[in-house]
Amino acid sequence: MHTVFSRELKKGSTELLILALLEPRPRHGYDLAKLIESRSGGRLALRVGSLYPILVRLEDKGLLTGRWVEKPGERRRRFYRLTAQGRTVLAEQRSVWLDFTGAVNQILGGEHA
């Protein structure tokens, strides 16, 4: 049985997940949503409608840029890529996340008094 994580827990990590998925290459919003769902084994699902405001916010912050791409016979899609600032913020957030999860895991796996 898969665990469905609370909205509060997901909310704090969504930007980090998006930045991490854009690190290797540009992607469009639907691709990002599907990757989050598939790589989490279905435990994390992000509605495409809630994804786009996050992408706009990240773009407004200068962490990514988007451009429209049209291919014959396909829908027009907006592809997002990390900026240099986005890569810096991703590295910082990844470090903070690893420290945080390490501390939580230490507590959860620690001996009980």
C-alpha positions in Angstrom: 0.0 0.0 0.0 1.4 3.4 -1.0 1.3 6.3 1.4 -0.3 9.5 0.2 1.6 12.4 1.8 -0.1 15.4 3.3 -0.5 18.6 1.4 1.6 20.4 3.9 4.5 18.1 3.4 4.3 18.2 -0.4 3.9 22.0 -0.4 7.3 22.6 1.1 9.1 20.4 -1.3 7.4 21.1 -4.7 9.7 23.9 -5.8 12.7 21.8 -4.9 11.3 18.9 -7.0 10.7 21.1 -10.0 14.1 22.7 -9.9 15.7 19.3 -9.5 13.8 17.9 -12.5 14.8 20.9 -14.6 18.5 20.5 -13.7 19.4 18.0 -16.5 17.3 19.5 -19.3 14.4 21.8 -20.1 10.9 20.3 -19.7 7.3 21.4 -20.1 4.8 21.4 -17.3 2.9 18.2 -18.1 6.2 16.4 -18.3 7.2 17.7 -14.9 3.9 16.6 -13.3 4.2 13.1 -14.9 7.8 12.7 -13.7 6.9 13.6 -10.2 4.2 11.0 -10.2 6.1 8.3 -11.8 9.4 8.7 -9.9 7.5 8.7 -6.6 5.7 5.5 -7.5 2.4 7.4 -7.5 2.8 8.6 -3.9 3.3 12.3 -5.1 0.8 13.6 -7.6 0.7 17.2 -8.7 -2.3 18.6 -10.5 -1.2 20.3 -13.7 -3.5 23.2 -12.8 -1.6 23.8 -9.5 1.8 23.4 -11.2 1.6 26.3 -13.6 1.3 29.0 -10.9 4.4 27.5 -9.2 6.3 27.7 -12.6 5.2 31.3 -13.0 6.4 32.1 -9.5 9.8 30.5 -10.1 10.1 32.3 -13.4 9.2 35.6 -11.7 12.0 34.9 -9.1 14.5 34.5 -11.9 15.1 30.8 -11.1 13.9 29.5 -14.5 13.0 30.8 -17.9 10.3 29.6 -20.2 9.9 29.7 -23.9 7.1 28.6 -26.2 7.9 25.8 -28.6 5.7 24.8 -31.6 6.2 21.6 -33.5 4.1 20.6 -36.6 1.1 18.5 -35.6 1.6 19.1 -31.8 0.2 21.5 -29.3 2.3 24.6 -28.4 4.2 23.9 -25.2 6.1 26.1 -22.8 9.5 24.6 -21.9 11.2 25.7 -18.8 14.9 25.6 -18.0 17.0 26.6 -15.0 18.9 29.9 -14.9 22.3 30.2 -13.3 20.5 31.6 -10.2 18.1 28.6 -10.3 21.1 26.3 -10.2 22.5 28.1 -7.2 19.2 28.0 -5.4 18.8 24.4 -6.2 22.2 23.5 -4.7 21.4 25.5 -1.6 17.9 24.0 -1.2 19.2 20.5 -1.8 21.8 20.9 0.9 19.2 22.2 3.4 16.8 19.4 2.5 19.5 16.7 3.1 20.4 18.3 6.4 16.7 18.4 7.4 15.9 14.9 6.3 19.1 13.6 8.0 18.0 15.2 11.3 14.5 13.8 11.0 15.8 10.4 10.2 18.1 10.5 13.1 15.2 11.3 15.4 12.9 8.7 13.9 15.5 6.0 13.9 17.1 6.9 17.2 16.9 5.0 20.4 14.0 5.7 22.8 14.8 6.9 26.3 
